[in-house]
Amino acid sequence: MIQKKICMLGGFAVGKTSLVRQFVESIYSDKYHTTVG
């Protein structure tokens, strides 16, 4: 299995986590949940 790392940069509440989840898990949510990190 090939593993890759990506780095998502951008302001808060712009959809970085939603984009990653859409491609990794095929799930898209338009609800806002704060990502701690």
Secondary structure, DSSP 8 states (H G I E B T S, - for coil): -----------TTSSHHHHHHHHHHS----S------
